[in-house]
Structures are given as structure tokens and as C-alpha cells.
Amino acid sequence: MTALATAPTARPRPARAWRAVMRLHRPALIFWGFFVSVVSAVLLWAYGPGGNAAAAAWQRPCTVDLCDVGYAVDIYHLAYRFCEALITFLPVLVAVWAGGLLIGRELENGTAELAWSQSVSPARWLATKLAVPAALLTAGTTLLVLLHRLLFDAHQVPKGWNWSDNGTFEANGPIAIAFPLLALALGALAGLIARRAVPGLIAGILATATATTLIGLAGPHLVPWKTSVGDLKEGYATPSGVIYGREGAVTSTGAHIPDPCTGAGKACPAAHDIVGYYSEYHPSSQFWALQLTQTALILAVAALATAAAFTLLRRRTS
């Protein structure tokens, strides 16, 4: 009697894994699509009719007793600043939620182990959990950054925005795209460590806040500073519209030291051999150098966090 051959268990196709992740992230996908659509619409409004109305109001001649540009300029600036704050904050929060809460919840509920028992390897499970939100976050944030940049370059009111402003600098380049990827990686690592949803989310938020703060502090120092020097009469000669660094006094030997004469009398500089003052700064010409070096640092930390997450998962499931 011929023995019947047992058919090998079919491995889930990649498309099925992607669809499962999409179903799991459905509420977040709906929210993310709504968020990107609304912010894109507001930015396009400010670029088009909102900006035109603000420019017309700004150029309106003053009367003898009144020089009020009206609400058009205020609404225009509010739309810009509101969208800018959302671009720099909300994608990061969504990324932490996708990494920390959802991965922690699957481990807490046992659905991760169920997936692994159905011929889905732990590494492939984690890769899919990270790849889907990473792709969607990158696509949506890239669109918002491009629209923000478009509006910034076409700014029709002479005052109010500067490339070096907090929020504006980040939202105008790839830094805003890289930070959600870092948050996703740190959130996933936190979820794997905690193995629970809420603790994973909290730990991911704390880790992301710490990392973004430290990177933000280190970022300006990754590119060599420009230096301006003024004499005793001129004082600090830092140009306007720059990212400011250190400042201090210059001695007769050319040494740069902390200013010992702040609030002191006129005889203080001579007593400390001070002949001038220096200021360190980053001009607008260094925008892309600052953006790219800081983005590289963010992605490097994200890669380390991702590698740590896969290493931890492999050790726990081997």
C-alpha cells in the first residue's frame, strides 16, 4: 500500500502579513490619512489664497490714525505655525504609538506567539511590524515637509519667519522625516523590553523625548561654527537671522575666553587684557550641512535601536 505523502505546511505569503499589519493599524491609518490630508490642505491654502490675502493686507496703505493689516496676516501666520508644530510633533507621537503600544500589546495578549507558531519567524514578524508604519510615516511626513518648504520659500509677508526658528528649521528638511523613524525604533525596543502595551508606550515616549533632546543639543555642534569678532566699541557683532552658539571675550593674544566683564565697569576690559568680543553662529548657508549631519545622527541612533530590538527578540525566541 502506497503511503500518502504529507503536504508541507504552506508559509504565509508576504502579502498576507502586510494585510494583517494594515488591519492592526487601521485606526492609526485612518487618523494618519486624515492628519496628512488636513495639514496638506491648510498649507496649500496658506500658499495660495491665504498668502495672497495676507500679502494684500500687508501692503495696504496706512491711514492717518490707523495702520492695521487686519486678520488676514494673523490667520496666515497662525496656519503656518500650527501646521509647523503638528509636523514636528504628531508624526513622532504616532510612530511611538505604533512601535511601543502595538508591539507591546501583541506580546502582552500572546498574538505574537500565535503568529510565530504559524510559520512566521519572529524576525519576519518584527520586520513587518516596523516596515509598514515606517513606509507610511515616511511618505506622509515627506509630503508635509515638501509643502511646508514650498510655503516657506514663497512667504509673501516680509516679517515673521526665519529659517533658524525652532520648529521651522526642523520642519523644512529631512530632520522632520528622520525623527519619526527614530521614535518608531525606540518605541519598538521599549515594547519588546516591557512586553506590555501601556508601559511600552510610556517607555517609548520617555526614550524618544530624551533622544530628540540630546540630538537637538548636539546637532549645531556637528558642523563647524562661523565666528564674528568685534572690537570693544562695536561689541558682539553677530549677524541677525542665524543659529547662535557661544560668545565671549577676545584677549590681546587672540584667545577666546568667557566674558568676565558682563555688568562690570569700563575699566574691566583693560584689567583682563580684553580687546574685543567673539560670537559663534551658523548662517543660512549652512542649512543643508546642519540638516544632513543631524539627519545622519538620527538615522544612526534609529539603526542602533532597531538592531537592539532584533537582537533582543532573537535571544528571547531562540
LINZIFEN-V293809 format. One record per helix or strand. SS is the DSSP state (2 for helix, 1 for strand). FROM is the first residue (numbers start at 1). TO is the last residue. If there is no record, write none. Layout:
ss from to
SS FROM TO
SS FROM TO
This chain:
ss from to
2 14 24
2 26 58
2 71 109
2 111 117
2 122 153
2 168 171
2 175 194
2 197 222
1 226 231
1 243 251
1 256 257
2 268 271
1 274 282
2 284 317
